């Protein structure tokens, strides 16, 4: 019994499952409802298969009005960045997409670029992938399938709610955990075992 | 049930056709008259190397030389099976009929005879001794299940020994406590109080306390040892069962459905564990207690002991009746409950149909009906329980009144003390618990044994597909030759009769034919999911049975119609067959499969969770991920089994393109119902009636105007109706 495939970014009842396309971070080139299905320029197989690796030699990034632009082969296009492996490689294997959400090229690693560009790319990525790091769990209450969290994060005190705590707590590896709240926000615990004892006791049951 | 048993026990007696056993190729016992619908006979069908003979009820009724027979067939009826042979001339003759239990046997018989017939045809009476049919002997283990379980628990024997000792300890304490109570009553409940007395009294109280505490400690230790031993054993058993299932051929795994296999791995093993950890120990303890108390009572006063035991048979009888009755009710309730769930599942799965036809009201009635039936069953059970339980308790208590009377008289006569009375009423109370429990033992034991036997039955299942003892390495150019292959699924007719097919390295073969003609079967044989019955399949000249399975599979890639994605990330799914692939390799594979574009649009990219619990991908997306999986695997031989059948035409085109890149430099075999899918094929092979009927390029086959032509024309008609503007076939031929 499979649920029918969802439309991209389509609305869905309840909290978003992990990896849902309407998750907290909405795509740059899409607007709400079915933005993802807007007609695209036909791309040939060759184009789809080819990877354009962006390097300081062939590409230049700049920022205008807070938006990222890429100069490539004499064209300047507005682009957005995507991590191909957001849980493993934070600064490598970055896909650069144009306004149509088509891949213009890929960045093997932001370290290939000079300091200025690297800062630009790093900031852009950090802005897009927003997940406050939880330092300390102040309180955690579970009620009727929802859990209510009060935490201290690197960005200050925060409160959030998880639906179906077991499922909303994603193990990236043995230590790292990502929490997905009912609104689609993400919180990260880089190393659960490094949490203080009282925080760990609170989260232990769900690990 | 009884009748069935009788039938099975019925020894086939009587006359066999006079054929020396050494000459026998195959035998079959038939118990129904071939002609008279209800006639029961006892017929022996024997095929020697030269003749087929039948003896019915002691007289020979048929003798045909094999040279006159073209083929023997087992034909399934309903509730029975027929055997017939076809004369060389073409006329078919029915010669035996048996009830459906003999179904498999009949198929086996027909196969063995046919094998001999082919040999005869080939050798032309050369007289070489035929290879006897590989009758699989069921490895029936003579060892009893329990003994096996015990030997399996060898690593835990130490723990078990400790546990048994602890059991003795608890029993001893159980006996000791009433004795201490008696001492307390007899020695310390009196009027005069002095310091010696007080010290003794306090000492006694502390002793009782200490013994109680000891009992707690012993029980904890016992529980700990038992759980440890039991769990270790069960994990090992589960592991063994799981490994066994994985080693079985697909045939066996699909024959038992997934649910049943899960039941064996989890359900049956837990039942065994439950018995070992919970039921067996308390049983042991109680029986031990029963025994010791009995001995103590008789030793003390045999009349008293008898008095206590007099009501026992009645209590046991009452309990037995009660349980039998309740079991029926329990069973009925469970059954109704399961039915209710089934109804619910049915309604919810088909909710679109229900709503589309406006049948909500009717479904509601159906559900309410089920719920009411369950409610009634439950009410009946609970009411009975409420009435009978107190009654039973009362009956159980009767013995104590008798005891009270007897002990009271003894006390009045000054023969017995108050302490002794307390001790014996404790013992009397303790004796009935174990009795009630022992009554339930047979049932629990039976349930456990059923589970245990089911598990061992699975473990004893012979592994059909085994690696050769002298493995060979093909050169892996990708040349496949299928030589005179014959195959039928267990208990069924032959699906493939005589397949002969040469596939050159790097060729793209399109397998075409009506559904059920054996296309997927052929592919399963090439993958060695099953072994061929006759003939052989070679890769670069090496029989695939000589290639280690791991090696064989590592060189083959498969893209199926319904591709299964495991619960995990996109990346894990792509790198399933090559877990150590670099990220760049994964990206490259995904790009080639046309999957990269949609993957990076997922919020978590390649780290997005898919599969049962994760994100739901569309059919096309799943398909592209499986293609990427196959690409990363980089197989020499690629098999596409209806890889694009479930997709819409637009997506299919995309996937087609992806597949095209995938096929480059590999030997590809593709099955497709939609013939347009095969336009890239270098050669088309049409299967019909288990044989290769036509083979050639699209143009050649169209000119031939055979089966393929018919299939194409039929699909073209369909395309016309659908008025697909981009029907590739129409483009190609017009």
Interface residues (C-beta under 8 A of the other chain):
Chain A: X1 X2 X3 X4 X5 X6 X8 X17 X18 X19 X20 X21 X23 X24 X25 X27 X36 X45 X48 X49 X50 X51 X82 X83 X84 X85 X86 X87 X88 X89 X92 X93 X95 X97 X101 X102 X103 X106 X167 X170 X172
Chain B: X349 X569 X571 X583 X584 X587 X588 X591 X592 X594 X596 X597 X599 X600 X601 X602 X603 X604 X605 X606 X607 X608 X609 X610 X613 X614 X615 X616 X617 X618 X619 X621 X657 X658 X660 X661
